[in-house]
Amino acid sequence: MSKSLAKTWTEQLSDEQREQLHWLQENKCVVEATDVPPDLLAELPAGLLLTVAVDKHIVIKERGTDISELFRQLFEAARLFLKFPKP
């Protein structure tokens, strides 16, 4: 990869997805992005790993190359987690 996806991934989000990212951040979520190399055994290309942590606990990790779809999956999972009643 010539350009680090971890540094530029938010540029590929739609306006609605940027609002969703802001919503996650307002709800005490930390979203981190990491470039990942190809996984030859699993036949996965180089891509991006997005991680959401709530109160310093990693709750969701998604890996992929389609940033928009990757974030959609991540957001939906995080939203469900945040809506789940706490014991």
HELIX and SHEET records of a PDB file:
HELIX    1   1 LEU A    5  THR A    8  1                                   4    
HELIX    2   2 TRP A    9  GLN A   12  5                                   4    
HELIX    3   3 ASP A   15  GLU A   26  1                                  12    
HELIX    4   4 ILE A   67  LYS A   83  1                                  17    
SHEET    1   A 3 CYS A  29  VAL A  36  0                                        
SHEET    2   A 3 GLY A  47  VAL A  54 -1                                        
SHEET    3   A 3 HIS A  57  GLY A  64 -1                                        
END                                                                             
